[in-house]
C-alpha cells in the first residue's frame, strides 16, 4: 500500500467521523419524538408539499426547454447551455434578492400590474419559496433532461424519419419512454434539494404557513435556544433525506433504447414554423427568467458599491478566507481519497465521500454545536465550523471530478511510476499534478464559489463581528437597505464567480 493510499484511507475515516459524530449528537440530543410541537406537523407537511410542487413545476417547465435545445442548432446555443449551469454556483441569497427586484412590492412585475390597474402579487410566503426553488432547479432539470434527449440513439431518430413519424408519434414512441426513465430520478433529486433549502425559506418564507423543517431548526436554535427540539427536527430532516435517497433507487427506470453509433442526426420532425416558434419561445422565456433578476440587481448595485460601509468589506474578506480555506481542504481530501478509491477496497472511499450529498448543513451545524458546547464557546468557532461544513459538503462534487481522472492516471502511468520507483512528493509533482490540474482546478473553484455564497451554518453560529458577506446581505435586506443590499450582492457575485473562474481557468491553462 502506497503512502498516498494510506493517507486516503485515513482521510476517508476522518470524513466518516466528521459526518457520523454530528449526526450521532443530533440523535442523542433529540430525546424522543414527544418533544415535537403540534405546529411541527404543519411544518413537515409544508416542507413535503413545497418540495413536491417545486420539483414538479421545475420539470414541467424544463421539458419544453430541453426538447428545444435538443432539436435546435443556433448561434449562441453553447452560451444558453452554459447559462443553465450558472444558478448552481450563484449565491442563493443573491438570486433571492434578484427575484425580489422582479416580483417584490416595488419590482418590475408589480409596477407593470399597477400600470394595468391590476392588484399586486406578493413574493413572500409559499409562492415565493416555490418560485425561488423553480429558479434554481429548472435549469438543473433542463441540463439533466437534455442529457437524456441527447442519449437517444441517432439511428432511432433516422428510422423514425424514414417511417414518416409525425412529431406526436416521435414523442410518444421515442421521447416519452426516455422521459419516463429519467424524470423520476430527477424529480427526487430536486425534491431532496428543496427539502434541505434553507436560505430561500429564511428570506422568503417564515410565518406559521411557510416554514420548512430547515427554517424550524434555525428558529428553535437561534430564537428559542431549544437544542432538544432543534436536534429532533434535525432527525426529522435526516429521515426525509434518507427516504428520498432510497426512493430514487427504486423509481429510476431504464429507458430501454440500447446503444447507437453516437452520430449526430438532424431532427426531421421539427421543421415546421409552429414548432420553431414553440421552441424559440421556450428558450427565450427561460433565458429571461434566469437573466432578468440578475441584471436588475447587479446593474443597480453597481451604482452604490462605493458607498458601502466598512463592515460589508470586512465581511467580504471573511467570505474570501472561508472560500479559500474550504477549497484547499476539499481538494486535499478529494485528492488522497481519489487515490484510495483506485486501490483494492477503494469503493468505500467513494461511498463515504458521497454520503454528505444528502446531509443538511443545519443538521450538521446543530450536531457540531452540541459537540462543541461542553468544550468551547461554539460562537467563537463560527468561521472554522463554516469552513468545515462547506469542505465536507463540497466533497462529493470534487470526488466526482477527480476519481475518474485518478483511475485513468493509474491505468496509464501506474506501472511506469512503480518501475521507476516514483512515489510520494516526487510522484505528485512529476506525474499527478500535471495531469490532474484540470479536475483539481474545477473542484477547488466549485468549492470556493459554494463556500463564498453559503448562508447556512454561519446563520446559526455567527456573532456580528464574524458575519460573512451572505449573512450581511441578508441583514441588509431585513433592514430594507435595498440599495446597499444590491451593492453587496454585486460584490458577492464577483467574489463567487471570480473564484470559480480563477481556479477553473488556472487548472485548464496549466493542463494545456
C-alpha positions in Angstrom: 0.0 0.0 0.0 1.5 3.4 -1.0 1.7 6.4 1.2 -1.0 8.2 -0.8 -3.4 5.2 -0.4 -2.8 5.1 3.3 -3.4 8.8 3.6 -6.6 8.3 1.5 -7.9 5.7 4.0 -7.1 8.0 6.9 -8.9 10.8 5.2 -11.9 8.5 4.5 -12.1 7.6 8.1 -11.9 11.3 9.1 -14.7 12.2 6.7 -16.8 9.3 8.0 -16.3 10.6 11.6 -17.0 14.2 10.5 -20.4 13.0 9.2 -21.3 10.5 11.8 -20.3 12.3 15.0 -22.5 15.4 14.4 -25.4 13.2 13.2 -25.0 11.0 16.3 -25.0 14.0 18.5 -28.3 15.1 16.9 -29.8 11.7 17.5 -28.6 11.6 21.2 -29.9 15.2 21.9 -33.3 14.6 20.3 -34.7 12.9 23.5 -37.7 11.2 21.9 -40.4 12.2 19.5 -42.6 13.7 22.2 -40.6 16.9 22.0 -42.3 17.9 18.8 -44.9 20.6 19.0 -48.3 20.5 17.4 -47.3 23.1 14.8 -44.4 20.9 13.7 -46.8 18.6 11.8 -47.7 21.5 9.6 -44.0 22.4 9.2 -43.4 18.8 8.0 -46.4 18.9 5.7 -45.4 22.3 4.2 -41.8 21.0 3.6 -43.0 18.0 1.7 -45.7 19.9 -0.2 -43.5 22.8 -1.4 -40.7 20.3 -2.4 -43.1 18.2 -4.4 -44.7 21.3 -6.1 -41.3 22.9 -6.7 -39.9 19.7 -8.2 -43.0 19.1 -10.4 -43.0 22.7 -11.7 -39.2 22.6 -12.4 -39.6 19.5 -14.5 -42.7 20.6 -16.3 -41.0 23.9 -17.3 -37.7 22.2 -18.1 -39.1 19.6 -20.6 -40.0 22.1 -23.4 -36.7 23.9 -22.9 -34.7 20.7 -23.0 -36.6 19.5 -26.1 -36.0 22.8 -27.9 -32.3 22.7 -27.1 -32.1 19.0 -28.2 -33.6 19.6 -31.6 -32.3 23.1 -32.5 -28.9 24.4 -33.5 -28.5 28.1 -33.5 -25.7 30.7 -32.8 -25.2 31.1 -29.0 -26.6 27.7 -28.1 -23.5 26.9 -26.1 -24.0 30.1 -24.1 -27.6 29.2 -23.3 -26.5 25.8 -22.1 -23.8 27.5 -20.0 -26.3 29.8 -18.5 -28.3 26.8 -17.4 -25.4 25.8 -15.2 -24.9 29.3 -13.6 -27.6 29.1 -10.9 -25.8 26.1 -9.3 -22.8 28.3 -8.3 -24.8 31.5 -7.9 -25.1 32.6 -4.2 -28.7 31.7 -3.1 -29.3 35.0 -1.3 -28.3 37.0 -4.4 -30.8 35.1 -6.5 -33.4 35.7 -3.8 -32.7 39.5 -3.9 -32.9 39.4 -7.7 -36.4 37.7 -7.6 -37.5 40.4 -5.1 -36.3 43.0 -7.6 -38.6 41.5 -10.2 -41.5 40.2 -8.2 -41.3 42.3 -5.0 -43.7 45.0 -3.9 -41.8 47.7 -6.0 -40.5 45.2 -8.5 -40.9 45.2 -12.3 -43.9 42.8 -12.3 -45.9 44.8 -9.7 -45.0 48.0 -11.4 -46.4 46.6 -14.7 -49.5 45.3 -12.9 -50.0 48.8 -11.4 -49.9 50.4 -14.9 -52.6 47.9 -16.0 -54.7 48.7 -12.9 -54.3 45.2 -11.5 -53.7 44.2 -8.0 -50.1 43.4 -6.8 -48.6 40.0 -6.2 -46.6 39.0 -3.2 -43.3 37.1 -3.3 -43.3 36.4 0.4 -44.8 33.1 1.7 -45.3 29.8 0.0 -45.4 31.3 -3.5 -42.0 33.0 -3.1 -40.4 29.8 -1.8 -41.7 27.8 -4.8 -40.7 30.5 -7.2 -37.2 30.6 -5.9 -36.9 26.8 -6.0 -38.0 26.7 -9.6 -35.5 29.4 -10.4 -32.7 27.3 -9.1 -33.9 23.8 -10.1 -35.5 24.3 -13.5 -32.0 24.9 -15.1 -30.7 21.7 -13.3 -33.7 19.7 -14.6 -33.2 21.1 -18.1 -29.5 20.1 -18.2 -30.3 16.6 -16.9 -33.2 16.0 -19.2 -31.2 17.4 -22.1 -28.6 14.7 -21.5 -31.4 12.1 -21.7 -32.6 13.6 -25.0 -29.1 13.6 -26.5 -28.6 10.0 -25.4 -31.4 8.7 -27.7 -29.5 6.9 -30.4 -29.5 8.7 -33.7 -30.4 5.5 -35.5 -33.8 5.6 -33.8 -34.4 9.1 -35.0 -33.3 8.2 -38.5 -35.6 5.2 -38.5 -38.5 7.4 -37.3 -37.8 9.9 -40.1 -37.7 7.1 -42.7 -41.1 5.8 -41.5 -42.6 9.3 -41.7 -43.3 9.7 -38.0 -45.1 13.0 -37.1 -43.8 15.0 -34.1 -46.5 13.5 -31.9 -45.6 9.9 -32.9 -41.9 10.6 -32.3 -42.7 12.0 -28.8 -44.9 9.0 -27.9 -42.7 6.2 -29.2 -39.2 7.6 -28.6 -39.1 10.7 -26.3 -41.8 9.7 -23.8 -40.0 6.4 -22.9 -36.8 8.4 -22.3 -38.6 10.9 -20.1 -40.3 8.1 -18.2 -36.8 6.7 -17.5 -35.0 9.9 -16.4 -37.7 12.1 -14.8 -38.4 10.1 -11.6 -34.8 10.2 -10.6 -34.5 14.0 -11.5 -37.7 14.6 -9.5 -36.3 13.0 -6.4 -33.0 14.9 -6.7 -34.8 18.2 -6.9 -37.2 17.1 -4.1 -34.2 16.4 -1.9 -32.7 19.8 -2.7 -35.9 21.6 -1.9 -36.3 19.9 1.4 -32.8 20.9 2.5 -33.0 24.5 1.2 -32.5 27.0 4.0 -31.7 30.4 2.6 -34.8 30.5 0.4 -37.1 29.7 3.3 -35.3 32.2 5.6 -35.6 35.1 3.2 -39.0 34.4 1.5 -40.8 32.1 3.8 -41.3 32.2 7.6 -44.6 32.6 9.4 -46.8 29.7 10.5 -47.8 28.8 7.0 -44.5 28.9 5.2 -41.9 27.3 7.5 -39.8 24.4 6.4 -38.1 21.9 8.7 -34.7 23.6 8.0 -36.2 27.0 9.0 -37.8 25.5 12.0 -34.4 24.1 13.1 -32.9 27.6 12.8 -35.8 29.2 14.7 -35.6 26.6 17.5 -31.9 27.1 17.7 -31.5 30.9 17.2 -34.6 32.3 18.8 -35.6 29.7 21.5 -32.2 28.1 22.0 -34.1 24.8 22.4 -31.3 22.4 21.5 -33.5 19.3 22.1 -36.2 20.5 19.6 -33.6 21.6 17.1 -32.0 18.2 17.3 -35.3 16.5 17.0 -36.2 18.5 13.9 -32.8 17.6 12.6 -33.6 13.9 13.0 -36.8 14.5 11.0 -34.7 16.2 8.3 -32.4 13.2 8.2 -35.4 10.8 7.8 -36.6 12.9 4.9 -33.3 12.8 3.1 -32.8 9.1 3.6 -36.3 8.3 2.4 -35.8 10.4 -0.8 -32.4 8.7 -1.4 -34.0 5.2 -1.1 -36.9 6.2 -3.4 -34.5 7.5 -6.0 -33.0 4.0 -6.3 -36.5 2.3 -6.6 -38.2 4.7 -9.1 -35.4 5.3 -11.7 -36.5 3.3 -14.7 -34.4 2.1 -17.7 -35.1 3.8 -21.0 -34.6 0.6 -23.0 -33.1 2.3 -26.1 -29.8 0.4 -26.2 -26.6 1.7 -27.8 -26.2 3.6 -31.0 -23.3 4.8 -33.2 -23.2 8.2 -31.5 -23.8 10.0 -34.7 -25.5 13.4 -34.7 -28.7 13.1 -36.7 -30.9 16.1 -37.9 -34.4 16.3 -36.3 -36.7 16.0 -39.4 -39.7 16.1 -37.1 -39.1 19.8 -36.1 -39.1 21.7 -39.4 -42.5 23.4 -39.2 -42.8 27.1 -38.4 -45.2 26.3 -35.5 -42.6 24.1 -33.8 -39.8 26.6 -34.5 -41.9 29.3 -32.7 -42.7 27.0 -29.9 -39.0 26.1 -29.3 -37.8 29.6 -29.7 -40.4 30.9 -27.2 -39.4 28.2 -24.6 -35.7 29.1 -24.9 -36.3 32.8 -24.8 -38.6 32.7 -21.8 -36.2 30.5 -19.9 -33.3 32.9 -20.6 -35.4 35.9 -19.5 -36.5 34.1 -16.3 -32.8 33.4 -15.4 -31.2 36.7 -16.6 -33.7 39.4 -15.7 -33.4 39.1 -11.8 -29.6 39.1 -12.0 -29.4 42.0 -14.5 -31.7 44.2 -12.3 -29.8 43.5 -9.1 -26.2 43.8 -10.5 -26.9 46.9 -12.6 -28.5 48.8 -9.7 -25.9 47.5 -7.3 -23.0 49.0 -9.3 -24.2 52.5 -8.5 -24.0 52.0 -4.7 -20.8 50.0 -4.3 -18.5 52.9 -3.3 -20.9 54.0 -0.6 -20.9 50.7 1.3 -19.9 50.7 5.0 -16.6 49.2 6.1 -18.5 46.3 7.7 -19.5 44.9 4.3 -16.0 44.9 3.0 -14.7 43.1 6.1 -17.5 40.6 5.7 -16.2 40.1 2.1 -12.7 39.5 3.4 -14.1 36.8 5.8 -16.0 35.2 3.0 -12.9 35.1 0.9 -10.9 33.5 3.7 -13.7 30.9 4.2 -13.8 30.1 0.5 -10.1 29.7 0.1 -9.7 27.6 3.2 -12.6 25.3 2.2 -11.3 25.0 -1.3 -7.8 23.9 0.0 -9.3 21.4 2.5 -11.7 19.9 0.0 -9.2 19.4 -2.8 -6.6 17.9 -0.4 -9.2 15.5 1.0 -10.5 14.6 -2.5 -7.0 14.1 -3.9 -6.0 11.5 -1.3 -9.5 9.9 -1.2 -9.4 9.5 -5.0 -6.0 7.7 -4.6 -7.6 5.4 -2.2 -10.6 4.8 -4.5 -8.3 3.4 -7.2 -6.9 0.7 -5.0 -8.3 -2.5 -3.5 -11.4 -2.0 -1.5 -11.4 1.6 -2.7 -15.1 1.7 -3.2 -15.5 2.6 0.5 -13.7 5.9 -0.1 -16.1 6.8 -2.9 -19.2 5.7 -1.0 -18.3 7.6 2.2 -17.2 10.7 0.2 -20.5 10.9 -1.5 -22.7 10.4 1.6 -22.6 14.1 2.5 -24.6 15.0 -0.6 -27.8 14.1 1.3 -26.7 15.9 4.5 -28.2 19.1 5.7 -25.9 22.0 6.7 -28.1 23.0 9.5 -28.3 19.4 10.8 -24.5 19.1 10.8 -24.3 22.6 12.4 -26.7 21.6 15.2 -24.7 18.4 15.8 -21.4 20.3 15.9 -22.9 22.9 18.3 -23.9 20.0 20.7 -20.4 18.5 20.4 -18.6 21.8 21.0 -20.8 23.2 23.8 -19.1 21.3 26.7 -15.6 22.1 25.4 -15.6 25.7 24.0 -18.0 28.5 23.2 -19.4 27.5 19.8 -19.9 31.1 18.8 -16.2 31.7 18.8 -15.9 28.8 16.3 -18.3 30.2 13.8 -15.8 30.6 10.9 -13.9 27.3 11.4 -17.2 25.4 11.6 -18.4 27.1 8.4 -15.2 26.1 6.6 -15.6 22.6 7.9 -19.2 22.1 6.8 -18.6 23.6 3.4 -15.5 21.5 2.8 -17.4 18.3 3.7 -20.5 19.1 1.7 -18.5 20.0 -1.4 -16.5 16.7 -1.3 -19.0 14.7 -3.4 -18.6 17.1 -6.3 -14.8 17.1 -6.0 -14.7 13.3 -6.0 -16.9 13.2 -9.0 -14.4 15.2 -10.9 -11.2 13.5 -9.5 -11.9 9.8 -9.2 -12.3 9.1 -13.0 -9.2 11.2 -13.7 -7.2 9.4 -11.0 -8.3 6.0 -12.3 -7.1 7.0 -15.8 -3.8 8.2 -14.4 -3.3 4.9 -12.5 -4.1 2.9 -15.6 -1.8 4.9 -17.9 1.1 5.6 -15.6 0.8 3.4 -12.6 3.2 0.6 -13.7 5.6 3.0 -15.2 5.8 5.0 -11.9 6.3 1.8 -9.9 9.1 0.6 -12.2 10.9 4.0 -11.8 10.4 4.0 -8.0 8.4 7.2 -8.1 6.3 7.8 -5.1 5.3 10.4 -2.5 6.0 14.0 -3.4 8.1 13.2 -6.5 5.1 11.2 -8.0 2.8 14.0 -7.1 5.0 16.7 -8.7 6.1 14.9 -11.8 3.1 12.6 -12.6 -0.1 13.5 -10.8 -0.4 17.3 -10.6 0.5 18.0 -14.3 -2.3 15.6 -15.4 -4.9 16.4 -12.6 -4.8 20.1 -12.7 -8.0 20.4 -14.7 -10.2 18.4 -12.3 -8.4 19.9 -9.3 -9.0 23.4 -10.5 -12.6 22.6 -11.2 -13.1 21.1 -7.7 -11.3 24.0 -6.0 -13.3 26.6 -7.9 -16.6 25.0 -7.3 -15.9 24.6 -3.6 -14.7 28.2 -3.3 -17.8 29.5 -5.1 -20.2 27.5 -3.0 -18.5 28.4 0.3 -18.3 32.1 -0.5 -22.1 32.2 -1.1 -23.1 29.9 1.7 -25.8 31.2 4.1 -26.3 28.2 6.4 -24.2 27.3 9.4 -22.9 30.9 9.7 -26.5 32.0 10.4 -26.6 29.6 13.4 -23.2 30.5 14.9 -22.1 33.9 13.9 -21.9 37.0 16.1 -22.0 40.4 14.4 -18.2 40.6 14.2 -18.0 37.2 12.4 -20.7 37.7 9.8 -19.7 36.7 6.3 -21.0 38.5 3.2 -24.1 36.4 2.6 -25.2 37.0 6.2 -24.5 40.7 5.9 -26.5 40.8 2.7 -29.5 39.1 4.4 -29.3 41.5 7.3 -29.3 44.5 4.8 -32.4 43.0 3.2 -34.1 42.6 6.6 -33.3 46.3 7.4 -34.8 47.4 4.0 -31.5 48.9 2.9 -32.1 47.6 -0.6 -29.5 49.7 -2.4 -26.7 48.6 -0.1 -28.0 45.0 -0.4 -27.8 45.1 -4.2 -24.3 46.6 -4.0 -23.3 43.8 -1.5 -24.9 41.3 -3.9 -22.7 42.6 -6.7 -19.6 42.1 -4.6 -20.7 38.6 -3.6 -21.4 37.5 -7.2 -18.0 38.9 -8.3 -16.3 37.0 -5.4 -18.1 33.7 -6.0 -17.9 33.6 -9.8 -14.4 35.2 -9.8 -13.0 32.5 -7.6 -14.6 29.7 -9.7 -13.3 31.3 -12.9 -9.7 31.8 -11.5 -9.4 28.2 -10.1 -11.1 26.6 -13.2 -9.1 28.7 -15.7 -5.9 28.1 -13.8 -6.3 24.3 -14.0 -7.4 24.5 -17.6 -4.5 26.7 -18.6 -1.9 24.6 -16.7 -3.2 21.5 -18.4 -3.0 23.0 -21.9 
